[in-house]
Amino acid sequence: MIPVVMPTYARADVVFERGEGPYLYATDGRRFLDFAAGVAVNALGHAHPYLIKALTEQANKLWHTSNLFRVAGQESLAKRLTEVTFADTVFFTNSGAEAWECGAKTIRKYHYENGNPQKTRIITFEQAFHGRTIASISAAKQEKLVKGFGPLLDGFDQVAFGNLNELRNAITPETGGICVEPIQGEGGIRTGSVEFLRGLREVCDEFGLLLFFDEIQTGVGRTGKLFAHEWAGITPDVMAIAKGIGGGFPLGACLATERAASGMTAGTHGSTYGGNPLATAVGNAVLDVVLEPGFLDGVQRIAGVLQGRLNDLIAKHPAFFLEQRGQGLLLGLKLAPPVGEVVAKLRANGLLSVPAGDNVVRLLPPLIITEQQVEEAVAILDQTAREWTA
């Protein structure tokens, strides 16, 4: 008999009843150090007092009016996002997949309005992940995402991640844009080099294409910059964000330059719930914290501590931990044993993590972790490796 909750997840048999900072507490009394953070969502940990205050104050005033009317929280959050990014305009959504879909539509509409309606195709990269909608799985093309859901939508051409020569050869008169994650999360914490990301910008400028960054997982301080592309010193034309911007409340956004979004006029796109007063109140509160002077410097500092301790672990257990990947607090350890079994063992030992492709375990702690919590996580990783090989 099918469960009342559709069984599309292989859920761990644990139920959490409360959280505090980087810790989660289960109904059976167990405490877990949360280095999953809701898959990079809970950027400020659990039950952050400032986010609670912002949400409850807004909840006592107004929840939803629809986008038929102006929403004050949208206007303030959009203004702040445009002030600290490349973007001139923002469309708010509930999720990353919706933000990504808005970005894909923006690219097509831009070329249509500029007299090139044939430029409908977007180049993506092997091992990409952009969401679970039909369009986003068609773009990613991973077998585990698309099996049983065909026929896929046309309009996406895929090349090897990091290969600029293959990218150039894939461009046709129908190509309208290039979409890339600066660091592939689901794909195994594979980091695009500075040279690769700068090369994408150069290619787009040369061929009149729009550069579309998927920063759903990499954004809002996760790598130690507000957005990961900042490390390369370039800017996209379109960007999808979500996860960290809501700190745990459903919120996403598609950011774009005025030029790229010139075709997105009244009636071309919409969302019933996207950017409602509750979501944007929390989004503004998240930005208050992340943009506070010194916060991102603190993320870079603690990330350096964690990365150093993980390198020590690799040296100590070279037959278990094979390689460290990632940037900031978006980190991965390539494993020798099966990642699913290791994630389960880490959980049994009190550390929550996330599996990724290429047999990599993702470590995505809240951005507010301390050195004490780094040492606690490293101790559990060390214990797990020792128990595995005992």
N, C-alpha and C positions, 0 to 999 in steps of 0.2 A: 504493500500500500504506500502510495506516495505521501511524504510528510506534508503537513499543512504549510510549512515554509518550503517553497520550491527548492529542491536539492541541487542547486547549481554551484555550491561551495563545498569543499572538503574541510568542514569546520573542525577546529580543535574542540575537545570536550571540556570546555571551561566557560563559565559565565562570570563576567565582571560586574560588580555592583557599585564600585566607586573608584575614583582615581585622585591622586594628589601629586602634583609636580610630575616627576618622571616615573611614578609608581602606579600600578593598578592592583586592586584588591578583589579577589574572587569571592564568590558566595560561600565557598568552603573555608575561607579564612586565609588562603595563601596570598602572599605578596609577590608581585613580579616587577622587575626592573624593565621598563618599557622602552626597548630599542627598536620597536616597530613604529610607534607613534601613529597608529592608524594608517600605516603606509605613507609616512612623511606628512601627515595631516596635522597632528597635534603639535604644532611648532613650538608652542609655549607650554607644553605639558598639559596635565589634566587639572581642571578646577582652578584655573588661573584667576585670582581675585579680580583683576582688572577687567578681564573678559566677562566674568560673571556679572559684575556691576553694569557693564555696558549692555549686556543682553537683557538683564532683568529690568533695567530702567526703560529700555525700549519696549519690552513686553508689556509693561504697565501702561504704555501710551498707544501703540499702534503696531499691528502685525503685518497687515496686507491691504493694499489698495488696488493693485495691478498696475501695469505700465501704461494704462490709459491716462494716467496723471503723472505729474512730476513727483519724484521721490527725493526728498532732501538728502538722505544718506547716500544715494547714488551720486548726486552731484558733488558732494564733498569728497567722497572716496575717489571718484573719477578725477577730480581736480588734483588731488594729492598724488595719484598714480601717474598722471601726466607730468606733474612737476618733477618727479624723481626718475622718470624713464624717458625713452625715445618717443613715446606715444603722444598723440594729440587728442585721441578719443578712445572711449571704453564702452564695450557692451557687456552687461552683467548676466551671468548664467548661474545655474545651481551646481554645475559639475564641470570637471575637466573635459569630458567628452563633448559636452555642449559648447564649451569655449572653443575646442578644437574645430568642431563643425562650423562655427561662425567664422573662424579663420579661413577654412577651406572655401566657404561661400564668398568671403571677402575677396579672395584672390580671383575667383572666376568673374565676379561682378566687376572688379577693377578692369580687367581686360575687355570684357563685354562693352563697358561704357567708354572705353578708349579705342574702340574700333577694331578690336582683335578678338572677336567672339570665338575663334578657333582655339585660343590659348586656354584650354580647360584642364590640361593635365598637370599634375603635381608630382615631382620626384621625391620619393621617400627612401628610407635606408633599411637594409636587412637588420633583423632583430628589433625593429622599432615597436613601440607600443603607444597608441594614441587614444585608447578607449575601447569600448565594447559595442558601439553602434555598428550598423552595417557599413557605413562609410569609413569609420575609423579602422575596422578590421580589414576592409578592402585595401586601405592604405598600408597597413602593417604587413599583411599577407602571411603572418606566422601560422603554420599548420594547426597548432593547438587553439588558435583563435577562430580560424575560418572553417574548420572541418564540420561539415553538415549544414553550413549556412549559405551555401552557394545558391544561385550564381552571385559572385561578388560584383560590386559596382565598378564599372570601368572608370579610368581617369587617373590612375596612379601607376607610376613606373618606378621600379625599385633598383637600387644599386648598393654596392658594398659600402658600409660605414667607414668613413675616413679616406675613401679613394676618389680623389678629385679628377683623375684621368677618366675613370669609368663614368663619373658624373657628367663630365663634359660630353662624352660620347653618347650619353642618353638624352641630351637636349635635342628636341625637334621643334619645328614651327608651331606645334600644338602645346608646348610646355609653357606653363604660366607661372610656376613657382617651385620652390624647394622647401620641404618641411623637414626639420631635424630636431631631435632632442640633444642639447649640448652634452649631456651625459645620459646614456641609455640606462634606465633603471631596470625595468622588467627584462631587458635584453642582457643583463649581466653586469651592470655598473661599468659600462664601457664609455670612457671619456673621450670626447672629441678634442683633438689637440688644438692649441691656439692657431697653428698654421692651417689646419683644416677649416676651422670656423671662419678665419679671415679669408680663406680661399672661397668659401661659399658666398661671402659678401661680394667678393670681386667678380665671381661668375655671374651672380644676379645682376650686378651693375653692367657687366659687359653685354649680357643677352636681354636686358630689359625684363627680368623676372622679379617676382616678389620673394623675399626671404622670410620664412615663417618659422619661428622658434616655438617648439613645444616645451614650455618651462613649467608644466603642471607639477612635476616632482622636484625640479631643480630650483624653483623660484622662492622668493620671500625669505632670503637669508640662508637657505639650506647649504650653500657652498661657501658661505662667508662673505659673499657680496649679495646685494638685494636680488640680483638675477645673475645666473651663471655666465651669460654671454658677456657680461662686463669684464670678465677676466681676459677676454680676447680683444677688448677695446673696440668692439664693433657694435652696431645696432641692427635689429631686424626691421622689417616693414610691418609685420604682424606678429603677435605673440599670444599664446594661450596660457593662462595661469589658472590655478585652483588650489586644492589641498591646503598649503600653509596659510593662504590669505584669509581663510575663515577660521583658522585655529581649532577646527573641529565642527564648526557650523557649516552647512553646505553653501559654498560660494565659489564661483569661478568667474573668469572675465576674459574677454578677447580685447587686446590692446592693439591699436593700429595708428599709423601716421595719417595725417589728413589726406595725403595723396593716395595711399592704399585704400582708405575707406571712402573715397569720393563717391562710390556708387551705392553705398549703404544708406539709402534715404528712407523716408517714412514708408512703411509697408513691406520693405524688403526682408526683414527678419524680425523675430519676436520671441518672447518668453512669458509665460503666465506668472511664474514665481520669481524669475531671475532678478536679483538685486532688490529683494523686498526689504522693508525697513529693519527687520530683525537681522538679516544677513549683513547688510551694509553697516549697521551699528557695530557688529562684531568685527567686520573687516577694517573699519576705521580704528577700532581699539587695537587690533593686531598691529596695524601700521604705527600707532602711537608707541608701542613697545619696541618694535623692530627698528624703527627710525630714530630711537633715542640715542643721543651721542654715546659712542662706545659699545653699543650692543653688538654690532657686527664684528667689531674688533674682538670682542669677547668670544664670539662664535669661532673666529679664526684661531684664537689662542687655544681654546679647549679642543678644537679639531686637531690642532698640531699635537697636543698631548695624547689624544686618543690614537692618532695615526702612529705616533712613536711607540706606544705600548702595543699596538697590533703588530708592528714590525718585530718587536721583541718576541711576541707569541709565535710568529712565523719562524723565527730563528730557533725557538725552543721546540717547536713541533713541526718540522719541515715536511714530514710525511702526512700530516693532517691538514694544516693550512699551507696552501701552495703559493698564494699571491694576494696582495692587497690592491684594491682598486678604488677609484673615486676621488672625491674632492670635498673639503669641508666636512660636514656631517652627513654626507651622502656617500657611504662607504660600503665596500663589499669585500668578502674574503672568499677566494676560490678554494674549494675544498677537494680533498681526495675522496672521502666517503660521500654517499648520496646526500644531497642538501636537505631533502625532506626529512630524512631520519635525524640529521644533525639539528635542524630547527626544532624537532620534537624533543630531542634530548636537552637542548638548551632551555626549552620551556619547562621541562621537568626539573631543571636545576635553578629555575627562577629568572631566566632572561628571555624576553620576547624579541624575536627577529623575524625577517621576511625572506622567503626563498626568491631567487631570481634565476634567469636563464644561465646557461653555461656552468651549472653546478656552483653557483655563487650564493652565499648567504648575505643578505642586505642588513646593514646596521644603520638605522635611521632614528637616532635618539632625538628627543626634544632639544631645541636650541639652547635651553636653559640648564643643561646638565653641568655638574661640577666635577672637579678632579676626583672627589670621593666616589662619585657614581661611575666615572671612567674606571677606577680601580676595581669597583664592585663588578662591573661588566667583564673586565679582563680576567678577573679571578674565576668567574663562571665559565668563560671560554676556555681558560686553562684547565679547569676541573673537567670539563666535558671532553677535551682532547685526551687528558690523562686516563679518564674512565674508558674512553673508546679503545685505546691502545693497550689497556691493562690485560 
